[in-house]
């Protein structure tokens, strides 16, 4: 049975911030705060039963408030990129911030996205339900959006994310947790870990804008081929800058996050050194693989003062495709009144000998 402990974590704009510690019967431990629904720690056992914290982040709230590359946070109202920060629904244009400075695109909800708010929090069995109302016009998005985000930890060492949203005007919704994982512990690099992605296709991007070209391309014979588990360091050697930040088209899920609530395999991350395995299953149609190659662009002093460098973690973000609003053959991201946005992703932790 999972136990939950709540303690003060600081203050944000006059609001008290709490940190919740969830511990299951096997000793696995999850720490999550109501500021940005951020997962600050995740302790899971290795093959010898040794617990390590396998997510990147900080020890205190002030470090998160100072700005960070979405360590452990929710990304929304629309995760990933929207071209030029503009979109039209039924002929009505919405103008958003172009907050990704290198590319000039809208990224992860804008200047003050969902990751920079204190959410209402309610304990719910083996998890926490976070909720808030994103007001009409927030960051330029239309509609009052009611959002519920549940994060749970089961006795089977399953970390479960579920999202629900409803709106009073047509709007764009694409929600995801943005944790950086490292199955060796958050102080190591990822080169020796192995990744498998359940996808035969990916959506290539323009290198300057990081926006999809609209093409859906086979991964066979490319550096992006993870149909079978591959050592990350070997795959990175096939890229001139060792960089990965790309969306994959998952095999079995429909092209709408609202129509299919059956969990399907998405990815598997394996750490031969520790024996830890993370299987990712989701109802979402895509998964963004990012190998944290940008982290060396700035000094990030993480937990216990450890400096995070490029390739310190892996993001496996289950979501609709980037810039879906501008491509009719990409997954639907428009939510209308009377509809309910729903998605679920599970990270299942186990070990191999």
C-alpha positions, 0 to 999 in steps of 0.5 A: 500500500502506498503511503503519502506524506505532505510537507511544506516546500516553500512559497510562490507568489504568496501561495504555499507550496507543498511537497508530497512523498509517496512510498510504496510497500516495496520501498520505491519513493516518489516526490512531487510538488504542487508547483508545476506538478514537478517530480523532484525525486524518484527512487527505484531499486536496482538488481541488488535492491539498492535504491537510486534517484533516477530523475534530474532536478533540484533540492529546493523550490527556489531553483525551480522558480529561477527557471529550468529545462522542464525538469520533472514538470508538466508541459502545457497548455500545448506541449512541444512547438507551435510554428510562429506562436500562431494558430487558427481554429474556425477562422479565429487566430490566436497569438502566443509567445514565441518563447523558444529563443533559438528557434522563434517558436512557441514551446511548452505552453509559453512564458508562463506555462502550466509548469509555473503555477501552484496547482490544487492538490488532493490525495487519491489512493496511491496518487495525487490529483492536481487541478487548476483552471487555465483562464481564457486568454492565458498565454494567448490560448482561447477558452477556460480550460479545466485540467486534472492531472493525476500522478500515482505510484503503485505497489508494482513500481508503476509510475502513472500519469493521467490527464483530463481537460474540458473547455468552454471554447475551442482550444489546443491541448497537448499535455505531458510530463517532462521528466529527465530519466537516468537509470544509473542515477541522476549523476551519470551520463546515458551513453551505456544505456539502451533504448527501444522505441516501438515505432517504424516512423518518425516526423523529421524536422527542419534543423533551424526551426525544429518544426516538423516538415510534415513528412512521416519518414521510415526510421529503417537504416537511419540513426533514428532506428530504435526498433530494437534496443540500441546502446545510446552512445552508439546511436549518438555517434551516427549524429554529427552533434550527437543530438536527438530531439525527435517525435516518433509515430507509435505503432498501435495507437490511433492518431487522436489522444481522445479516442483510444484509452488502451495503453500500448507499448511506447519505449523501453530504457535499459541500464545494463550496469544497474539492471534497471528497466523502464517500460513506457506504455501510453494512450498517446500517438507519439513519443518525443525522444530527447537526449538532453544534448542542450544542457551544456548550454548553461550551468545547471547545478542540480541535486547536492550541487551536482552539475548536469551536463549534456547527455545527463538524462533521457526524456521520453515525452508521450504526446501528440506530434509537434505543431499538430495544429498545422497539419491535417494528417497529424493527431488532433489537438483541438478540444471543443466544448462538450469533449473531454481530453484524456490521456494516460502514460505508465512507466513500469520499473523492473530489473534484469539480471 
